[in-house]
Amino acid sequence: QSAYCSTIRFAMRSFADDDNDELRKLLEALEGDDCARPIGSRQGRRKGQGEGHAFTVSQTRFQASVSVSAGYSGGSPAVEDAPERARRGRPRPRHDPPCPAAAQKLECPPEPCSRRDLTPGGHEIGLAADDDEPRRFFGPSKDVGAAKDGAMPAPRMGEPLTAEQADGLMGLIGVQQLPDAWKQGFFFAGYQPYGLQQVEGGPCGVLATVQALLLRSLLERSGGSHAGVLQVDEKTRQEALVDALCEVLFCNAGDNNKAIVLMPSSFSVAPLSAAQLRCLRPAHFVSYEQLHFHLHQRPYRDLFFNPSGCGVPLLLYSVIWTRGVEGIRTRDVDDAKTGVMIGSYGYCTQELVNLMVFGRAYSNVFDGSKRLGSAQDGWYVMQGAPRRPKVGFLSLFEAKNDCIEVGSRYKGPASSPVWIVCAESHYSVLFAVDPSVDPRDSRVPLELYYFDQFGRQDQKIRLNVTPDRLPGHLNTGFEEGESIIDQCIRTKWKGAAV
């Protein structure tokens, strides 16, 4: 209420002369102790030659309406003729009607708004629509950036990372500096219309996870059409790519509540080390739609989708920052001292893949959690898949009996027949385009497509999978020399002919 009174007083002082009795009386009333008392509508007019300004002020307990319109001095607002108005370049004078609720002295219930020029009662402050003056009387929210009329608000920008924050972030990542192989963006190279491109070895886990979520979005958008996935057009695949990033940041890491994108201070900066991370500023997004909109706009579009940019590192930093460094250390990883996002040779760890898929950097892939130890000696809790994810996961380590168990939740995703495949420290993707495929069913024959974003595939790889039809020359299906992808498939579809 105080802010609105101050605004009205400022506007009146700007245009009122000392000898303008009506405005001076109105100012004295507004500057009294009880600013919330009803004040009748009054009009004042500057004296002298040329134009004047008419003010209409109507204020009740929780609302204020200010109308400023141009006119000539005199007893009533003058209307210029068309030639004079054209010469002066001025819009036609107009007066906004008073707020109906104000006239009846009724309090308006608060309504949600987009932080445009509204009063606390939900009424629009009456500046002319064609007026070039600023249309807001108050600053941006702490959580949502300023927005033009009807526009999507900009994210709230935070302060750059401190040295301590940068060290903590890089410490959780697990390396002193990201390998140069990670310096790339998310882009389509033309080998397959639906396929992202990996330039060098290293970030395959991040790219394969985004690829899987991208394919899931294409399946939903295709309406059951195979061509909608396999022959997707440029606009649709770019929309699906943005869907995938929003899924990772807002839906998963942000628990459908928030997303934080770490933005470099300059396009020329490649933030790969802890010292360089200090140039990053957090952009806070409060809705899925807000994030989705801005990822299509500059500078976010150029940062994430430029082939030679830093889109992959920025997604890595952002998904960790959205979840929280301390949250990952204290609540997610099995061992806070050894749990990292990047392991040997610059490859992704299971914690990073799980963070992108579930929003939790759990260290395992079995269902639920397991306890080791006893009540006397204490329990050591290991956490796996907390629920069925939207995309699945298969691992060659399970085929090799390397003490890795992929649970039924990860093998049978909730909605889409898409699986991330981990085989010999490399991640790729399997998916089905038939909308009738149930990803939880492992007994029905189906047709899968395999895509490796690092494989430069100029041909589609289509696999026919028939469970319980193991070829006669195989005993288990996991023999040495057998295709590693076939072995991964048989961890879900037992004894399958591929």
N, C-alpha and C positions, 0 to 999 in steps of 0.2 A: 504494500500500500504506500509506503514511504517512497519507494522508487517511482511510482506513477505520479505522485504529487510533485516530486522533484522534476520529473520530465515536463509536466504541465507548466511549472513555474519557469523552467528554462526556456520553453517555447514562447511564453508570454513576454519575458524580459527581452527576448530577441527582437520583438516587433512593436512593443508598446512604448509610447512616449510618456514623459512625466505628466504631461497635461491631459492624458487620456484618462478621464475619471473612471469610466466603467472598468477598464482593464486594471487600473490601480486598485480599485475596490476589490475586484476579484482576486488579485494577487494577495492583498491583505487577508482576505478570508482564507485563502489556501495556506498562507503562512501562519495561521493560527494554530493553537494547540490541538484542536479537534479537526484533523484533516479529513476524517471519514464522514463528517456530517454531509447530508445532501446539499448540493449547490445547484441553483437553478441555471438554466441555459441563459447565457448572455452573449452579446456581440460587442466587439470593440473595433475601432477602425483608426488606422494611422492618419494623421492630418498632414497636409502638404500636397505638393504636386505629384502626379504620377499615380502608381498603383498603391493600393493598401492591402491589408490582409485581414480577413474576417475570421474570428475564432468562435467555435461552438464548443463549450465545455460542459459535459454532463457527467456527474460522478455520484455513485451511490457507494454503499459500504465496501463492496469488493469489485468495483468495476469503474473504468474511466474510458471515455471516448473523446478523442480529439479530432476535429476536422479542420483542416487548413485549406482555404481556397483563395484564389487570386481575384481581385476586383478593383474598381476605382473608388476613390474617396467620395463620400456623399451619403445621402440618406439611405440608399439601398444599393445592393450589389449591382454594378453596371455590367452590361454585356457588350463586348466589343463586336464591331462588325467584322465580317470575314476578311476583308483586305487588311484591316489593322491587325487582326489576330495573326494573319499569315506573315505580316511584316515583322511583328514582334517574335514570331516563332513560338507562341505560347499555346498550350492546349485550351480548349473551351472550359471556362470556369464551371465548376460543379460543386454542389453541396451534398454531402452524404446525409441521409435521413438519420435522426437520432435513434439510438438503440431502443427497441420497444420495451425491453425489460427496465431500462433506465427511466423511461417516461412513466412507467407504472410503479417505479421504486420497488422492484422485485429483485431478489438475489438470484443470479443465474447459477445453476449447478455446475461445478467444474467438469470440463470435458477434456479428453485427451486431444492433443493437438500436435502439429508438426513444428512447433516453436516458431511459427510465423508471427505476424503482427497481430497478436490476440491479447485481450485483456484477461485477467484471472477468471472472469466470468465466462470466457469462451467467445467474446465478441471481437470482431475485427476492428482495429483502430482505423478510423475513417480517413486515410489519405487517399487521394484520387489514384485510380489504378494506373493512369498514364503519367503520374508524377515521377520525376527522376530522383526525388529525395529518398533517403534510406527508409525502408519500410519496417525496421525493427527498432524498438525502444530499449531492448535489453540484450546483453551479451549471450554468447553461446553457452549451452549446457556443458557441464563437466564431462558428461558421458556421451553426448551426441553433438557433433560439430554443427556449425551454422549451415543452414540450407536456404536456398532461394525458394521462391514460391513453388511448392509442389515438387521440389527436387529432392533427391536422396541426400540425407545429411552426410557430411564428411566425417571420417572417424576422428575421435579425440587423439591428439598427438601427445605423447609423454616426453619426458626428458631423455637425452641419450644415456646409454648404459654407462655406469661407473666402471672403474677398473676392477673393483671387487665383483660386480655383476658379470662382467665379461669373462673374468677368470673362472667364476663358478659355472657359467654356461659352457665354456670350452672344456672345463674339467669333467663335466658330465658327458660331453660328447666323446671324450676319451683320447684325444690327440692334441698335440700342441698347435698343430696347424692342419687344416683340411688339405688333402692332396689336390693337386691341380686338376686331377681327373674329375673332381666334383664341380668344377666351374663350368656349368652349362645350365641352360634353361629347359623348359618343357616345350617341346615342339614336335611337329610331324615332319618326317623326312621324305615321305613319298613311297616308301617300300610297300606299306599297306595303308589304305585310307584311314583306318582306325588306330594305327600304331604309332606310339611315341618312338623317339630315337635316343639311344644311348651312345655317346661319343667315345668314352673310354671306360675301362673297367673300374668299378668302385661303387658308384651310387645306384647299382642295379636294384637294391631292395626298395629304395624310395621310388624309383621309376616304375618298377613292377607293381607296387601297391597303388600308385596313382593310375597306372594303366588298367588295373583290375577294376577300380572304382569308376574309371572312365567308361569301360565296357559295360559295367552295370547300368550307368546312366543311358548309354546308347540303347541297351536292351529295353529300358523303360520307355524311351522316346520312340522306338521303332514301331511299337504297336504290333509286334509279332512278325514284322517283315524282316526277312534275312538281309535284303538289300539295305535296309535301314541301319544295319550294323556293318556288313561287309563292304558296302559301297557308299558309305556315309559321305555327305557333302561337307564342305569346309565350315559353313556356319554352324551346323549341328555338332560337328566334332569339337569345335572350339567351345560351344556351350557345354558340352559334356566334360571337357577338360576343366572348365571353371567349376562345374558341379563337383568334380572329384576333389579339387582343392578345398572347396567349401565343406565337403564331407569330412575331410581330414581335420581341418582347422576348427570349424565351428561345431559340427555335429559330434565329432569324436573327442578330440582333445579339449574342446570347450564345453562339452556336455550340453549342447544345444542352448548355451547361455551366452557365450562370448567367443571372440577370436582376437588374438593379438598378432599382428604382422610386424616383424622387425624390419624397418626400412633404413637403407643406407642414406647418408647425408648427400651423396653425390653418385651419379651414374658411373663415374670413373673409378670408384672405389670397389675393390673386390675383397670383401671381408672374409678372409680365410683363417686369420690368426686371432688370438685374444686381444692383441693391441688394436687390430683393425675393427674388432667388434664394438669398440667404444664409439664408433661413428653411427651405430644403429639406434634408431628411435622407435619405440613401440607405438603402433597405430591401433587403437582400441575400437573394435567393432561390436555392436550390441545386438545385431540381428543377422540372420542368414541372408536376407534380401539386401541389406546394406553391404555386406561383404561381397556377395555375388555381383552387385552392380559395380562396385569400385574395381573389382578384378578385371572388368572389361575396359576400364578407363586408365589413362595415364595418371601417375607414373607406374601403377601396379602392373598394368599390362606389359609395359616395356621391361620391367624388372624380372617378371616371372616367365615370360614367353619369348624372350630374345634368345636364340640358339647359343650365342656366345656370352650370355649374361650370367647372373648368379641366382637363377630361379630355384635350383635344387638346394644350394646352401641356405637360401632365405627360407625355404619351406622347412628345412631341418631346424633352423634356429627358431622359427615361429611356432612350430608345433611343440617344441620343448618349452618355450616361454609361455605359451597358452596354458599348458598343463601345469607348469611351475617346476623350477629346478628342485626346490625342497620337497615338493609333493612327490616327484619321481623318486628321489633318494629315500624318503622316509616311508612312503606308502606303496610304491610299485615294485621296484627291483628286489630280487631276493637278497642281494648283498649290496648295501649302500657303498661299500668301499670298492667293489669290483664292477658294479653295474654301469655300463657305458653304452653309448649309441653306435659307436664305430669300433670294430675290433681289429683283428690282424689284417694287414695288407690293405687297410682302408675300406673294408667291406662292412655292410650293415650288420648289426646284431639282431637277434630275435626281439630284444627289447624295443628297438626302433620300429620294427615292422608291427609289433603288437600295439605300440603307441599310436601309430597311424591308423590301424584297423579298429581298435577298441577304445582308444583314448587313454589307455593305461599301459605303461611300459613294463608289463609283466614279463618274467624271464622264461616262461614255459608255454607249451602248446596243448597240454592235457586239459581235461574238463575240470573246472572249478579249482579248488586248492587242495593241497596235501600237507600233512603234518608228519614231521620226522622227530623222533625223540620220545620222551615220556613225561608224565606229570612230575616225576621226581627230578629229572635232570633238565627239564625244560623242553619246549617245543620249538622246532624250526619250521616255519610255515613257508611253503612254496606256492606261488599263485600262477594259475593257467588261464584258459579262456573263460571269462566270466559269464558269457552268454553266446548264443549263435550270432556270428557277425553277419554283415551284409555281403561279404565275399569270403570264400573259403581259403584253406591253406593245406598243402600237401608237401611232404618232405622226404628226400632220399635217405636221410639219416634213419628214419623209421624202417625203410626197406633193408638197410644194412644192419639192423639190430644194434644201433649205437646208443642204446638207452634213451631213445627219443620216442615218445608216444604222442601222436597227434590225436586228440580226442574227437568224439563224434560231433561236437559243436563246430569245431574248425573244419572238419571234413564235410559237414552238411550245413552250409550257410543258410540263413533264414529266408532269403528271397531270390537271389540270382545265381544261376549256374556258372559262376566264375570262381577260379581258384588261383591263388598265388602259388607258384611251384619253387621250392628251394632244392636245388640239385648241385652238389659240389661247389658250394659257396657262391652260386649264381642264382638269381631270381628271375623267373619268367612267368608266363600266364597260360592257363588253360581255360576255355570257355565254350559254352554251347549257345547256339542262336535259336534253337527250337524252343518256343515259349512253353511247350508242354513238359519240358524236362523239370523234374523235381530234384533239386540239388541235394536233398537228404536221402534220396533213394539210391541204393548201390546195387540193385538187383536187375534193373531194366537196361537193355542195350541202348546206347545213345551215340550221337556223333559229336565229337569235340574238335575244336580248333586250337592249335598251339601257336603262340606268338612269343618270340624272343626279341626284345627291343634292342639287343646288342648283336643280333644275328644277321642283320641286313637281308631280311627275307623278302625276296622279290616274288615268291610263290606262296600261296596259302598252304598251310600244312593242316590237312583234315584227317582225323583219326576216328575210325569206327571201333567202338569199345563194346565187347560182348562178355559180360561177367560169366564166370564158371565155364569157360571154354578155353582153357589153357592149352596151347599147342602141345602135341605129343612129345616133341623133343625137349620140353622143359619140365623140370620137376617142381620147382617152386615159383618160377617166373622172376626170380631175383638172381639168376646165375650171372657170373662174370661174363662180360661181353654183351649182355642184353642192354638195350637202350635204357638210359637212365630215366627218360621221360616215361617209358613203358613201365618201369619199376615204380615210379611215383604213382602212376595211375592205378597200379595193382594194390597199393596200400589202401585204397578206398573200394575199388571194384575188384574183389578177390578173385584170383584165378582167371583174370580177363584175357581174352584174345584181343590184341591191339593191331 
